[in-house]
Amino acid sequence: MKCQDISMSLSGNIKKIDWSVFDATWYAEKYEDVLKFLGIEGAEALEAFYREKGPALRHSPNPYFDEDWYLRRYPAVADAVSKGEWQSGFDHYCRTGSSSHNPHWLFDREFYFKQQPALQPAVLEEAGFRNLYDHYLNVGDEQFLTGSWFFNPTAYLKSGHARIEGLGAFAQCVRNLEPEQGYGHRLSWYFDPEWYLETYPHVRKELDSGRWLSALHHYLSNSAPTDYNPNAYFSEEFYGSVNHDVSGAVESGNFRNFYEHFLRYGVHELRKPSANVDLEGYYRNAVVQKEVTRGDFPDAFAHYIAHNGRLEDDVAGLKESEALSKKLYHEMCQIRLPVLLNQTLDFTYDVPDLSVIIVAHNLFAMTMSALASLRANYNGQMQVIVVDSGSTDGVRHIERYVRGLDVVRFPGNVGFLLGCNAALEKVRGPFMLYLNNDTELMPEAIGNALARLRYKMKIGAVGGKLVRTNGLLQEAGSIVWRDGSVCGYLRDQRPDVPEANFVRSVDYCAGAFLMVRTSLLRQLGGFDTDYAPAYFEETDLCLRIHEAGFDVVYDPSVVVVHYEYGTSSFMSGASMIARNQDVFRRKHTAYLRQKSLNNPRMLIKARFSRQDQKRILFIEDRLPYRFLGSGFTRSNDIVRSMIAAGCQVTVYPVFRPTESQEDICMAFPDQTEVIWDRELPELEDFIKSRAGYYDAIWIARTHNADRLAPVLMDCADALTGTMVIIDTEAVSAPREYRKMELRGQTPENTVDDLLKHEFRHLFMAEKIIAVNSKDSKILNAHGFSNVHVLGHLQNASTWSPGWEERRNILFLGAMHDQDSPNVDSLAWFSGEVLPLLDDRLPEDVKFTVCGYVNPRVDLTPLLNNPRVVVTGRVEDVTPVYNSHRVFVAPTRYAAGIPYKLHEAAAHGIPIVATDILCEQVGWVPGEDMLCASISDAQGFADAIVRLYEDKQMWEKVHVRELKRISTENTQENYVKAIKEILEIS
């Protein structure tokens, strides 16, 4: 038996499991006792019995649908069944519930969709699947995908269940009719069956009676869900008592219990799950964040459970392990040696891209490993010059094993300095790399260093991030102090700390990896022989590069593992260091005079060689990724423009980022210092640790001025001479007032009162930024005369597809919470405007919703409309803009200027917007864009149809908006405005 009136057609042959059929074999086994008692046998009789008696007995027709649980979970359905509106819960699910309800306690459609956002209705339909559950049973389960917080397929199979051929772990689990041994193994981080049964001993008795299949079955199916906690780390009572915004939703049945809300939303908001678990504080730990973003754990709560909330800092352990790690590194080189000797490394060249000088005194295995690493790292032509500095091992015959080497030999150990100078005569490449023979290059090190030198002609040398064998930093660039002493910046820190991961000009970089322009190196004569045999030679060379008018740059994308001291075998005494430091100090008096005195508190300032740049601390709600929209794109543009204006910029988030390291690395210019491992509670200590460092603090968004006011007061002595700039981003009081009116609420305060409250901390600022002239006038009217206008940066496309090449309607915007203007505008558009287009535009014209969607925002209602396609976040918006014909901005309440309007216009896609946005952007309705009132859904639909079908009108708006962007939003004007605000001449 199949669900009545449910189509079973599939386009492919991948369907093996069908949730809509009656399974006689399973049914006979599941309800064996009652069926035997009644003497019912045979498939037809079983099916007839199910039809007639099954619904009243709450029988399930197959293992993939749980009738009893369904009626418990959805009491409205149970009530309708009791009234005869539906034959059963299964009947309801088959007819209407399959697109909005869950069929089983171990599957959650919203959870599965968020793991697989590409599975939208149109995609499922095209592939022949009726809903997400259909896909999960037939594809996802076989691919070890997870369909619920409470069921991990790998955990299930690890618990002792042998995999059954042809069945995924989920299908195998739900077909199992026997109670689980020990009442159920742990199947996910989120439920602890052992703790559960110890805490609720009466449940064990119910399990013994056979009422439940497992502890998890009881937890997800019992009739008093808020009476039970799932593990030792979550408390229903606590969560409900402190989250008053959730209580009503649980009471009304929107959530089964408070734990469901926590898993759907609270865990992403880092809400406290119980009185003793500070999830927000726990997630501040850099190791936790790294392991979560890497995907080792699904979220901070799962990580907390797995580690019992204990955090260990293993930096001390790594320091202690260095002797062992160096021994292991040495052994690995020995193990690798026979393999390298049995193959031939080839460095033959015609016209080399670069030359490499390696000085070797013995250490044959390490030298061969270094050469193998070098060859694997760069595919282009290289000239490799090996200086055999009196070796007595295999280095003496290294040409036998490596083709194309240029070898310079000395009968004794002449050391690094003299060996390099001797090799310089042979250099043929335009760039020259000094490379130790106790190094291993991480991917793209050579290519990244070359790209840096080719990028800017005034860069004379590039060094990299040196990591010791124990995984800790040797240096991230190096510092010269006024007395001529030196230090490696961030030694003994983790390589991923924010301070080590941005490009900057430095005093010098170690000679273990130092790439220099060959012409400059010859001009300077290589290393100064006054420092022979060793110490300060590369420091002196880098300072001479500075004095010649070139930059020495530290590039964190150049990563090198360094054995360290593997090549030193003589003259390592303190007396030689002291002698050469004195030589160094006398030679570079002018340079040293402008350097800081040797003091740990001066490290932050001294890490830069240049001291003439403005230093800006940029503070935002979150790290301003472009994909976040909602003003963050503008903040990203501001940061980029500051870098373009020659500033040193530190970006600090009020809320710690939860995005991956890849997102962080790709989001900002590589000269930006991005503090991804701290947030507001650490800001005071951060500012005090950098007292006197910043020339300006740029606070994005007025509400952050409220948050930061007490911090700035407490740090006032550390901010002497620091200009405070508050960027309002948008004046929000009128927006909030309008939102209340739209919702039928009576505002308690006037707009003027709301504005006074919004502006209450702007007195702290020397300068205030408004996004448009309208906001500037509002600020002026409230007594602020120090206002500058800084809008949006856009570059008009030089080419974009024409009317014929485009199709479909586009909405692009970020949705950060259910209460955001974008979510509201989508609800209005899909409910009021979209239905008016059904009879006026072809059925295959789609409405695309593109942009970042916070996990706590539920857009699943949109997916029920076959015209809607939700793409979520995309890496590159240009193809999206270029493929659509009309852009819609149905915003009903907003502040400032929505960035998406200027971005859409810059891509040449004509816009239909509400009148409120037309007013904010200051463009001419009917000329630069089409506009309609928020109370006129028909007018909005008419404007869309007109632009979509009228090629002449489309082209007119297309030309006008591109002209607007090319004259009003250029990068040149934007950088100029930034310089004026920051007082950069």
QUIWOZI-V595232 format. One record per backbone hydrogen bond with DSSP energy under -1.0 kcal/mol. CO is the residue of the C=O (numbers start at 1). NH is the residue of the N-H. E is the energy in kcal/mol with one decimal. If there is no record, write none. Layout:
BEGIN
[[CO,NH,E] [CO,NH,E]]
END
This chain:
BEGIN
[[1,22,-2.5] [3,6,-1.5] [20,3,-1.6] [23,27,-2.6] [24,28,-2.5] [25,29,-1.5] [26,30,-3.0] [27,31,-2.4] [31,35,-2.1] [32,36,-2.7] [33,37,-2.0] [34,38,-1.7] [35,40,-2.4] [42,46,-2.6] [43,47,-2.4] [44,48,-2.4] [45,49,-2.6] [46,50,-2.5] [47,51,-2.5] [48,52,-2.2] [49,53,-3.5] [49,54,-1.3] [53,57,-1.5] [54,59,-2.5] [55,58,-1.1] [61,23,-2.5] [62,65,-1.2] [66,70,-2.4] [67,71,-2.1] [68,72,-1.6] [69,73,-3.0] [70,74,-2.1] [74,78,-1.9] [75,79,-2.6] [76,80,-1.9] [77,81,-2.6] [78,82,-2.3] [79,83,-1.2] [80,85,-2.5] [81,84,-1.5] [88,92,-2.1] [89,93,-2.8] [90,94,-2.5] [91,95,-2.0] [92,96,-2.7] [92,97,-2.8] [93,98,-1.8] [97,100,-1.8] [97,101,-3.5] [103,66,-2.3] [104,107,-1.7] [108,112,-2.5] [109,113,-2.4] [110,114,-2.0] [111,115,-1.4] [112,116,-1.8] [116,119,-2.1] [118,120,-2.2] [120,124,-2.6] [121,125,-3.0] [122,126,-2.2] [123,127,-1.7] [124,129,-3.2] [125,128,-1.0] [131,135,-1.6] [132,136,-2.7] [133,137,-2.7] [134,138,-1.7] [135,139,-2.8] [135,140,-1.7] [136,141,-3.4] [139,143,-1.5] [140,145,-2.8] [141,144,-1.3] [147,108,-2.8] [152,156,-2.2] [153,157,-2.1] [154,158,-2.3] [157,160,-1.2] [164,167,-2.1] [168,172,-2.5] [169,173,-2.4] [170,174,-2.7] [171,175,-1.3] [180,183,-2.3] [181,184,-1.0] [183,215,-2.2] [187,152,-2.0] [192,196,-2.3] [193,197,-2.3] [194,198,-1.7] [195,199,-2.4] [196,200,-2.3] [200,203,-1.7] [201,205,-1.2] [202,206,-1.7] [203,207,-2.4] [204,208,-2.4] [205,209,-1.4] [206,211,-1.7] [207,210,-1.5] [213,180,-1.9] [214,218,-1.9] [215,219,-2.5] [216,220,-2.4] [218,222,-2.2] [224,227,-2.0] [230,192,-2.2] [235,239,-2.6] [236,240,-2.3] [237,241,-1.7] [238,242,-1.8] [239,243,-1.3] [243,246,-1.8] [246,250,-1.9] [247,251,-2.6] [248,252,-2.1] [249,254,-1.9] [249,255,-1.1] [250,253,-1.2] [257,261,-1.2] [258,262,-2.5] [259,263,-2.6] [260,264,-2.2] [261,265,-3.1] [261,266,-1.7] [262,267,-3.4] [265,269,-1.4] [266,271,-2.5] [273,235,-2.3] [274,277,-1.3] [277,279,-1.2] [278,282,-2.4] [279,283,-2.1] [282,285,-1.4] [285,289,-2.3] [286,290,-2.4] [287,291,-2.4] [288,292,-2.3] [289,293,-2.8] [290,294,-1.8] [291,296,-2.1] [292,295,-1.2] [299,303,-1.8] [300,304,-2.5] [301,305,-2.5] [302,306,-2.5] [303,307,-1.8] [304,309,-2.2] [305,308,-1.0] [307,310,-2.3] [314,318,-2.3] [315,319,-2.3] [316,320,-2.1] [317,321,-1.3] [319,322,-1.4] [321,325,-2.9] [322,326,-2.6] [323,327,-1.7] [324,328,-2.6] [325,329,-2.3] [326,330,-2.4] [327,331,-2.3] [328,332,-2.6] [329,333,-1.9] [330,334,-1.7] [331,335,-2.4] [332,336,-2.2] [333,337,-1.3] [336,340,-1.9] [337,341,-2.3] [338,342,-1.3] [345,403,-3.3] [354,383,-2.4] [355,433,-3.1] [356,385,-3.6] [357,435,-2.3] [358,387,-3.2] [360,389,-2.6] [363,367,-2.8] [364,368,-2.6] [365,369,-2.1] [366,370,-2.6] [367,371,-2.4] [368,372,-2.5] [369,373,-2.4] [370,374,-2.3] [371,375,-2.6] [372,376,-2.3] [373,377,-1.4] [374,378,-1.1] [381,353,-2.7] [383,356,-3.1] [384,406,-2.5] [385,358,-2.7] [386,408,-2.4] [387,360,-3.1] [387,389,-1.1] [388,390,-1.6] [388,410,-2.4] [393,396,-2.0] [394,397,-1.7] [395,398,-1.5] [397,400,-2.1] [398,401,-1.3] [398,402,-1.2] [401,345,-1.2] [403,347,-2.1] [406,386,-2.3] [408,388,-2.7] [410,390,-1.3] [412,414,-1.0] [415,419,-1.7] [416,420,-2.5] [417,421,-2.1] [418,422,-2.1] [419,423,-1.8] [420,424,-1.6] [423,426,-1.8] [430,518,-2.3] [431,355,-2.9] [432,516,-3.2] [433,357,-3.0] [434,514,-1.9] [438,563,-2.9] [440,561,-3.0] [442,445,-1.7] [444,448,-2.7] [445,449,-2.0] [446,450,-2.6] [447,451,-2.4] [448,452,-1.9] [449,453,-2.0] [450,454,-2.6] [451,455,-1.7] [452,456,-1.1] [456,459,-1.8] [458,551,-2.7] [460,517,-1.9] [461,553,-2.6] [462,515,-2.7] [463,555,-2.3] [465,560,-2.7] [466,474,-3.2] [466,475,-1.4] [467,562,-2.9] [468,471,-2.1] [472,468,-3.0] [473,492,-2.4] [475,466,-1.8] [477,489,-2.2] [478,508,-1.2] [479,487,-1.9] [481,484,-2.1] [485,481,-3.1] [487,479,-3.1] [488,491,-1.3] [489,476,-1.6] [490,493,-2.0] [493,473,-2.8] [494,497,-1.5] [497,500,-1.7] [498,501,-1.9] [504,554,-2.9] [505,609,-1.9] [508,478,-2.2] [510,513,-1.1] [512,436,-2.3] [514,434,-2.8] [515,462,-2.6] [516,432,-3.3] [517,521,-2.5] [518,522,-2.6] [519,523,-2.0] [520,524,-2.1] [521,526,-2.2] [528,531,-1.7] [529,532,-1.5] [536,540,-2.7] [537,541,-2.1] [538,542,-2.2] [539,543,-2.0] [540,544,-2.1] [541,545,-1.9] [542,546,-2.2] [543,547,-2.5] [544,548,-1.2] [545,550,-2.1] [546,549,-2.1] [551,460,-2.7] [551,461,-1.6] [552,506,-2.6] [553,463,-2.6] [554,504,-1.5] [555,558,-1.8] [558,465,-3.1] [559,442,-2.6] [560,467,-3.1] [561,440,-2.1] [573,577,-1.4] [574,578,-2.7] [575,579,-2.4] [576,580,-2.5] [577,581,-2.3] [578,582,-1.7] [579,583,-1.8] [580,584,-2.8] [581,585,-2.5] [582,586,-1.9] [583,587,-1.9] [584,588,-1.4] [588,592,-2.5] [589,593,-1.7] [592,595,-1.8] [596,482,-2.4] [599,602,-2.3] [600,603,-1.5] [602,606,-2.8] [603,607,-1.6] [605,608,-1.3] [614,648,-3.2] [615,695,-2.3] [615,696,-1.7] [616,650,-2.8] [617,698,-2.9] [618,652,-3.1] [619,700,-3.0] [620,654,-2.8] [621,655,-2.6] [623,625,-2.2] [625,628,-1.0] [626,629,-1.4] [629,632,-2.8] [631,635,-2.0] [632,636,-2.3] [633,637,-2.2] [634,638,-2.3] [635,639,-2.4] [636,640,-2.4] [637,641,-2.4] [638,642,-2.3] [639,643,-2.2] [640,644,-2.4] [641,645,-1.7] [642,647,-2.5] [643,646,-1.8] [648,616,-3.1] [649,673,-2.6] [650,618,-3.5] [651,675,-2.7] [652,620,-1.7] [654,680,-2.3] [660,664,-1.8] [661,665,-2.8] [662,666,-2.0] [669,672,-2.2] [670,503,-3.4] [673,651,-2.9] [674,676,-1.5] [679,682,-1.5] [680,683,-1.7] [682,686,-2.1] [683,687,-2.8] [684,688,-2.4] [685,689,-2.2] [687,690,-1.0] [688,691,-1.2] [690,693,-2.3] [695,723,-2.8] [696,617,-2.4] [697,725,-3.2] [698,619,-2.9] [699,727,-3.0] [701,704,-1.1] [702,705,-1.1] [702,706,-1.1] [703,707,-1.5] [704,708,-2.6] [705,709,-1.4] [708,712,-3.0] [709,713,-2.1] [710,714,-2.1] [711,715,-1.5] [713,716,-1.1] [715,718,-1.4] [718,692,-2.4] [719,722,-2.6] [723,697,-2.8] [724,766,-2.3] [724,767,-1.5] [725,699,-3.4] [726,769,-2.5] [727,701,-3.2] [728,730,-3.6] [732,736,-2.4] [733,737,-2.4] [734,738,-2.4] [735,739,-2.4] [736,740,-2.0] [737,741,-1.9] [738,742,-2.4] [739,743,-1.5] [740,745,-2.8] [741,744,-1.7] [750,754,-2.2] [751,755,-2.4] [752,756,-2.2] [753,757,-2.0] [754,758,-2.4] [755,759,-2.3] [757,760,-1.2] [759,762,-1.8] [761,764,-1.4] [762,765,-1.6] [767,726,-2.2] [768,788,-2.9] [769,728,-2.3] [770,790,-3.0] [772,776,-2.0] [773,777,-2.3] [774,778,-1.6] [775,779,-2.3] [776,780,-2.6] [777,781,-2.3] [779,784,-2.0] [780,783,-1.8] [786,768,-2.8] [788,770,-3.0] [808,885,-2.2] [808,886,-1.4] [809,848,-3.1] [810,888,-2.8] [811,850,-2.9] [815,854,-2.8] [817,820,-1.9] [820,824,-2.2] [821,825,-2.8] [822,826,-2.2] [823,827,-2.2] [824,828,-2.4] [825,829,-2.7] [826,830,-3.0] [827,831,-1.8] [828,832,-2.9] [829,833,-1.1] [829,834,-3.2] [833,836,-1.2] [834,837,-1.7] [837,840,-1.2] [837,841,-2.2] [842,845,-1.7] [846,809,-2.7] [847,869,-2.4] [848,811,-2.7] [849,871,-2.5] [850,813,-2.3] [852,815,-2.8] [854,857,-2.5] [859,862,-1.3] [861,864,-1.1] [862,865,-1.7] [865,868,-1.9] [867,847,-3.4] [869,849,-3.2] [872,851,-2.2] [877,881,-2.7] [878,882,-2.7] [883,807,-2.4] [886,810,-2.8] [887,912,-2.8] [889,914,-1.6] [898,901,-1.4] [899,903,-2.4] [900,904,-2.7] [901,905,-2.4] [902,906,-2.3] [903,907,-1.1] [904,909,-1.9] [905,908,-1.5] [906,797,-2.9] [910,887,-2.7] [911,930,-2.6] [912,889,-2.6] [913,932,-1.5] [914,918,-1.7] [915,919,-2.1] [916,920,-1.6] [917,921,-2.6] [918,922,-1.4] [924,927,-1.9] [924,928,-2.6] [929,926,-3.1] [930,913,-2.5] [932,915,-1.7] [933,936,-1.8] [936,940,-1.9] [937,941,-2.4] [938,942,-2.7] [939,943,-2.1] [940,944,-1.9] [941,945,-2.4] [942,946,-2.5] [943,947,-2.3] [944,948,-2.6] [945,949,-2.3] [946,950,-2.6] [949,951,-1.0] [950,954,-2.5] [951,955,-2.6] [952,956,-1.9] [953,957,-2.3] [954,958,-2.6] [955,959,-2.2] [956,960,-2.1] [957,961,-2.7] [958,962,-1.5] [959,963,-1.9] [960,964,-2.1] [961,965,-2.2] [962,966,-2.3] [963,967,-1.1] [964,968,-2.0] [965,969,-2.0] [969,794,-3.0] [970,974,-1.9] [971,975,-2.8] [972,976,-1.9] [973,977,-2.3] [974,978,-2.2] [975,979,-2.5] [976,980,-2.0] [977,981,-2.1] [978,982,-2.5] [979,984,-2.7]]
END
